[in-house]
Amino acid sequence: MREDVQLIQLALECQGHDVGGDDGLIGFRTRIEVGKWQAQNGRAVTCMPDGGPAEGLR
């Protein structure tokens, strides 16, 4: 799980999102940036890197 979150963080960083580092932890900044990514991509904004965002970012 932590490795999956780290991959999502790296993908978000590559797209210009500031997740606060790629530590593999779902912290405040990661959740905020996941929510921004979800909104930009027409997805339900949950701010959690669940199956949808995880698959979309890989």
C-alpha positions in Angstrom: 0.0 0.0 0.0 2.7 2.5 0.9 4.5 1.8 -2.4 1.3 2.4 -4.3 0.8 5.8 -2.5 4.4 6.7 -3.3 3.8 6.0 -7.0 0.7 8.2 -6.9 2.7 11.0 -5.2 5.4 10.7 -7.8 2.9 10.9 -10.7 1.2 13.9 -9.1 4.6 15.6 -8.7 5.4 15.0 -12.4 2.1 16.8 -13.2 3.1 19.8 -11.1 1.2 19.0 -7.9 2.9 19.7 -4.5 2.2 16.6 -2.4 4.9 17.5 0.1 7.3 14.7 -0.9 7.0 11.1 -2.0 7.0 9.4 1.4 4.2 6.9 0.7 2.0 8.4 3.4 -1.5 9.8 2.7 -1.0 13.1 4.4 -2.9 16.4 4.2 -1.0 17.7 1.1 -1.3 14.4 -0.7 -5.1 14.3 -0.1 -5.5 17.9 -1.2 -3.6 17.3 -4.5 -5.4 14.0 -5.1 -8.7 16.0 -4.8 -7.4 18.7 -7.2 -6.5 15.9 -9.7 -9.9 14.3 -9.3 -11.7 17.6 -10.0 -9.5 18.3 -13.0 -10.3 14.9 -14.5 -14.0 14.9 -13.9 -14.0 12.4 -11.1 -15.8 12.4 -7.8 -13.7 14.4 -5.4 -12.9 12.2 -2.4 -9.4 13.4 -1.8 -8.4 9.8 -1.2 -6.1 7.9 -3.6 -8.5 5.0 -4.1 -8.8 2.7 -7.1 -10.0 5.5 -9.5 -7.1 8.0 -9.0 -4.6 5.2 -8.5 -5.4 3.7 -11.9 -5.7 7.0 -13.6 -2.3 8.2 -12.5 -0.3 5.1 -13.4 
